[in-house]
Amino acid sequence: MNLYNITLYAHSYMRWAVVILGVLLIVRALTGWLGRRPWDASVGRLGSFFTISMDIQLLLGLLLYGVFSPVVRRVFDDFGAAMSDARLRFWAVEHILVMVIAVVLAHVGHVTAKRLPEEKRYRRYAIFAGLAMLAVLLAIPWPFSSADPRPLFRV
Ligand code: HEM
């Protein structure tokens, strides 16, 4: 196990923390919003955990992108050629761009929800966590993805 593998495995498994926390947050926010429930501070804590899990992924992703990934290194050997290769383009541009947008959406939702009156917070979390998770689910390399399928669980 080298540093590349350790970071890749951590990034691969942390995806499940992001997915689970994101889905839980959306469900709690939607039921609170549509059921007109009184604000529950545990949803705000869930929002914090979701945002933190995204930040950890961002950090691990930046380490892979900037330091460890041999795939990304190949991209920067010849960026022009990589752009016409769907697999390399996915890692060079699509994954990082869509995931960074997701991280920003998670943060904006969390920070602005905290400043809203309590009765408006569920809606804010539902919309922003929903958009962030849409981006995450689109940019994860699933086993059925076309660009570069990856396993659900690395062994
Ligand atoms: C924030 C949510 C993110 C999620 C859920 C996520 C998820 C994933 C997953 C599931 C993989 C495949 C791991 C495997 O092969 O087992 C992966 C690989 C990778 N991700 Fe992310 N990622 C995120 C953000 C980022 C960001 C922001 C960057 C760049 C700054 C990034 C860069 C990479 C790189 C470079 C690879 C691996 C390329 C290689 O095979 O060497 N990721 N990511």
Boltz pocket constraint, residues with backbone or C-beta under 6 A from the ligand:
constraints:
  - pocket:
      binder: B
      contacts: [[A, 8], [A, 11], [A, 12], [A, 14], [A, 15], [A, 18], [A, 53], [A, 54], [A, 57], [A, 58], [A, 60], [A, 61], [A, 62], [A, 63], [A, 64], [A, 65], [A, 68], [A, 69], [A, 70], [A, 71], [A, 72], [A, 91], [A, 95], [A, 96], [A, 99], [A, 100], [A, 102], [A, 103], [A, 136], [A, 139], [A, 140], [A, 141], [A, 150], [A, 151], [A, 154]]
      max_distance: 6.0
